[in-house]
């Protein structure tokens, strides 16, 4: 069994990765790992994630209250958001919050990552929705992300950043990388003529391949299929309404 100290070292390593990749600036971002039924390790507030060492890492209970912290270190001010994820998703063992440039750009523009453009993104992420804006460190953010937790493994935070979670620290971090890569590809595709989406039958086929890759957690691809179906139904209703409107206008003219 891996020691608590080793997990702290891993958190520091992931912190360096998100800092070096430009996914956070200054003291932004936070990371947590569940180590027991009522024990969690988390990054401290007010500290750059690129310069942490194991003694920086705090331990809290499921209410976010400090169990252990060295010196003046205090748990991340966003710990409430992390605790909400753990509370509603028993399969989750780690949560990562960052501000990756492209993904955060989409979050600021109010655009979800919901276009099926790449097999790996569909299998691993599916759709990445946007949770409504909430003031950092308040209960507004946990409440905003709550309704997305059962169907998605990654969420954009409106005007804020991105949140990913998984069955391991590395898994949660990899999802953050995938979200940013997806956002970057979608941004580039929009600059060169617009993305060409994969057809519905291929999206469904890719969704069904998730188990073949040993991926755990929820099945975000299913949410993408529901979204496409709902969009089609809305489009159909719009067409009917438009036709009806035109007929009524013609009748009125006569």
C-alpha positions as CSV (number, residue, x, y, z in Angstrom):
1,X,0.0,0.0,0.0
2,X,1.4,3.4,-1.0
3,X,2.3,5.7,1.9
4,X,0.7,9.0,2.7
5,X,4.1,10.7,2.1
6,X,4.3,9.2,-1.4
7,X,0.9,10.5,-2.2
8,X,2.0,13.9,-1.1
9,X,5.0,13.7,-3.4
10,X,2.7,12.7,-6.3
11,X,0.4,15.7,-5.6
12,X,3.5,17.9,-5.8
13,X,4.6,16.3,-9.0
14,X,1.1,16.9,-10.6
15,X,1.2,20.4,-9.3
16,X,4.5,21.0,-11.1
17,X,3.0,19.5,-14.3
18,X,0.0,21.8,-14.4
19,X,2.2,24.8,-13.6
20,X,4.8,24.0,-16.2
21,X,2.1,23.3,-18.8
22,X,0.6,26.8,-18.2
23,X,-2.6,25.4,-16.8
24,X,-2.3,27.6,-13.8
25,X,-0.6,30.9,-13.0
26,X,0.9,32.2,-9.8
27,X,-1.0,30.5,-6.9
28,X,-4.0,29.3,-9.0
29,X,-5.5,25.8,-9.0
30,X,-5.9,23.0,-6.4
31,X,-5.6,19.3,-6.1
32,X,-7.0,16.7,-3.7
33,X,-6.8,13.0,-3.1
34,X,-9.0,10.8,-1.0
35,X,-6.9,8.5,1.3
36,X,-9.6,7.2,3.7
37,X,-13.3,7.3,4.5
38,X,-12.9,10.6,6.3
39,X,-9.4,11.8,5.2
40,X,-8.3,13.8,2.2
41,X,-5.0,15.3,1.2
42,X,-5.1,18.7,-0.5
43,X,-3.0,21.5,-1.8
44,X,-2.7,24.6,0.4
45,X,-4.1,28.0,-0.5
46,X,-1.9,30.9,-1.5
47,X,0.9,28.7,-2.8
48,X,2.2,28.2,-6.3
49,X,1.5,24.6,-7.5
50,X,4.8,24.6,-9.3
51,X,6.9,25.0,-6.1
52,X,5.3,22.7,-3.5
53,X,7.1,20.1,-1.4
54,X,5.4,17.3,0.6
55,X,5.3,19.3,3.8
56,X,3.0,21.9,2.1
57,X,0.2,19.4,1.7
58,X,-2.7,19.6,4.2
59,X,-5.0,16.9,5.5
60,X,-8.8,17.5,5.9
61,X,-11.9,15.6,6.8
62,X,-15.0,15.3,4.6
63,X,-16.3,18.5,5.9
64,X,-13.2,20.3,4.8
65,X,-11.9,20.9,8.3
66,X,-8.2,20.7,9.0
67,X,-6.9,17.5,10.4
68,X,-3.2,18.3,9.9
69,X,-1.3,21.2,8.4
70,X,2.2,22.4,8.8
71,X,3.1,25.9,9.9
72,X,0.8,28.6,8.4
73,X,-0.4,26.4,5.6
74,X,-4.2,26.2,5.2
75,X,-6.3,24.0,2.8
76,X,-7.3,25.3,-0.6
77,X,-10.1,27.9,-0.4
78,X,-11.9,25.7,-3.0
79,X,-12.0,22.6,-0.8
80,X,-15.8,22.8,-0.7
81,X,-16.0,22.1,-4.4
82,X,-13.7,19.1,-4.0
83,X,-15.8,17.7,-1.1
84,X,-19.0,18.0,-3.1
85,X,-17.5,15.8,-5.8
86,X,-16.4,13.2,-3.3
87,X,-19.8,13.3,-1.6
88,X,-21.8,12.7,-4.8
89,X,-19.3,10.4,-6.6
90,X,-18.2,7.5,-4.4
91,X,-15.9,6.2,-7.3
92,X,-13.9,9.4,-7.3
93,X,-10.5,9.3,-5.5
94,X,-9.0,12.5,-6.8
95,X,-10.0,16.0,-8.0
96,X,-8.1,18.5,-10.0
97,X,-9.0,22.2,-10.6
98,X,-7.0,24.3,-13.0
99,X,-7.2,27.2,-15.5
100,X,-6.0,25.7,-18.8
101,X,-5.8,28.4,-21.4
102,X,-8.0,27.1,-24.2
103,X,-10.6,25.3,-22.0
104,X,-10.9,28.4,-19.8
105,X,-11.3,30.5,-22.9
106,X,-14.3,28.4,-23.9
107,X,-15.6,28.7,-20.3
108,X,-15.3,32.5,-20.5
109,X,-17.1,32.5,-23.9
110,X,-19.9,30.3,-22.5
111,X,-19.2,27.6,-25.1
112,X,-19.3,23.9,-23.9
113,X,-17.0,21.3,-25.4
114,X,-19.8,19.2,-26.9
115,X,-18.8,18.5,-30.5
116,X,-17.8,15.0,-31.4
117,X,-14.6,15.7,-33.4
118,X,-12.0,13.1,-32.2
119,X,-12.3,9.4,-31.2
120,X,-10.1,9.8,-28.1
121,X,-12.1,12.7,-26.8
122,X,-15.4,10.9,-27.3
123,X,-14.2,7.7,-25.5
124,X,-12.4,9.4,-22.6
125,X,-14.4,12.6,-22.1
126,X,-17.6,12.7,-24.2
127,X,-19.2,16.1,-23.6
128,X,-17.8,18.7,-21.3
129,X,-20.6,21.0,-20.1
130,X,-20.4,24.4,-18.4
131,X,-21.5,24.9,-14.9
132,X,-23.0,28.4,-14.1
133,X,-20.7,31.0,-12.6
134,X,-20.2,30.9,-8.8
135,X,-18.1,33.1,-6.6
136,X,-14.8,31.2,-5.7
137,X,-14.6,29.7,-2.2
138,X,-18.3,29.9,-1.6
139,X,-21.0,27.2,-1.8
140,X,-22.1,28.7,-5.2
141,X,-19.6,26.6,-7.1
142,X,-20.3,23.3,-5.4
143,X,-24.0,23.9,-6.0
144,X,-23.4,24.8,-9.6
145,X,-21.3,21.7,-10.5
146,X,-23.5,19.3,-8.5
147,X,-26.1,18.6,-11.3
148,X,-23.3,17.6,-13.7
149,X,-21.4,15.2,-11.5
150,X,-23.5,12.0,-12.2
151,X,-23.1,12.2,-16.0
152,X,-19.7,13.8,-16.6
153,X,-16.1,13.4,-15.5
154,X,-15.1,16.9,-16.5
155,X,-16.9,20.3,-16.2
156,X,-16.0,23.8,-17.3
157,X,-16.6,26.5,-14.7
158,X,-18.2,29.6,-16.3
159,X,-15.7,32.5,-16.3
160,X,-13.4,30.5,-14.1
161,X,-11.6,27.3,-15.3
162,X,-12.0,23.5,-15.5
163,X,-12.7,20.7,-13.0
164,X,-11.8,17.1,-13.6
165,X,-12.0,14.0,-11.3
166,X,-11.3,10.3,-11.5
167,X,-10.4,7.1,-9.7
168,X,-6.8,8.1,-9.2
169,X,-4.7,11.3,-9.1
170,X,-3.1,10.5,-12.4
171,X,-6.5,9.7,-13.9
172,X,-7.9,13.1,-12.8
173,X,-4.9,14.9,-14.1
174,X,-5.0,13.1,-17.5
175,X,-8.6,14.2,-17.8
176,X,-7.5,17.8,-17.4
177,X,-4.9,17.4,-20.1
178,X,-7.5,15.8,-22.3
179,X,-10.0,18.7,-21.8
180,X,-7.3,21.2,-22.7
181,X,-6.2,19.3,-25.8
182,X,-9.9,18.9,-26.9
183,X,-10.5,22.6,-26.4
184,X,-7.3,23.5,-28.3
185,X,-8.2,21.3,-31.3
186,X,-11.8,22.7,-31.4
187,X,-10.4,26.2,-31.3
188,X,-8.0,25.5,-34.2
189,X,-10.7,23.7,-36.2
190,X,-13.0,26.7,-35.9
191,X,-10.2,29.0,-37.3
192,X,-9.8,26.9,-40.5
193,X,-13.3,26.4,-41.7
194,X,-15.1,24.7,-38.8
195,X,-14.9,21.3,-37.3
196,X,-16.3,18.3,-39.1
197,X,-18.2,16.2,-36.6
198,X,-18.2,12.5,-36.6
199,X,-21.5,10.9,-37.5
200,X,-23.9,9.7,-34.8
201,X,-23.4,6.0,-35.5
202,X,-19.7,6.3,-35.1
203,X,-20.1,8.3,-31.9
204,X,-22.3,5.5,-30.5
205,X,-19.7,2.9,-31.6
206,X,-16.9,4.8,-29.9
207,X,-19.0,5.2,-26.7
208,X,-19.4,1.4,-26.6
209,X,-15.6,1.0,-26.8
210,X,-15.0,2.7,-23.4
211,X,-14.9,-0.6,-21.5
212,X,-12.4,-2.1,-24.0
213,X,-9.9,0.5,-22.9
214,X,-10.5,-0.3,-19.2
215,X,-11.9,3.2,-18.4
216,X,-13.7,3.4,-15.2
217,X,-16.1,6.0,-13.8
218,X,-19.1,7.4,-15.6
219,X,-19.8,7.1,-19.3
220,X,-19.7,10.8,-20.5
221,X,-20.2,9.7,-24.1
222,X,-23.7,8.7,-23.3
223,X,-24.4,12.3,-22.3
224,X,-23.1,13.5,-25.7
225,X,-25.6,11.1,-27.4
226,X,-28.4,12.4,-25.3
227,X,-27.4,16.0,-26.2
228,X,-27.4,15.2,-29.9
229,X,-30.8,13.6,-29.7
230,X,-32.2,16.5,-27.8
231,X,-30.7,18.9,-30.3
232,X,-32.3,17.0,-33.1
233,X,-35.7,17.0,-31.4
234,X,-35.4,20.8,-30.8
235,X,-34.4,21.3,-34.4
236,X,-37.4,19.3,-35.6
237,X,-39.7,21.3,-33.4
238,X,-38.1,24.6,-34.7
239,X,-38.8,23.5,-38.3
240,X,-42.4,22.7,-37.6
241,X,-42.9,26.0,-35.8
242,X,-41.3,27.9,-38.7
243,X,-43.5,26.2,-41.3
244,X,-46.6,26.8,-39.2
245,X,-45.6,30.5,-38.8
246,X,-45.2,30.9,-42.6
247,X,-48.5,29.2,-43.3
248,X,-50.3,31.5,-40.9
249,X,-48.6,34.6,-42.4
250,X,-49.7,33.5,-45.9
251,X,-53.3,32.9,-44.7
252,X,-53.3,36.4,-43.1
253,X,-52.1,37.9,-46.4
254,X,-54.9,36.3,-48.3
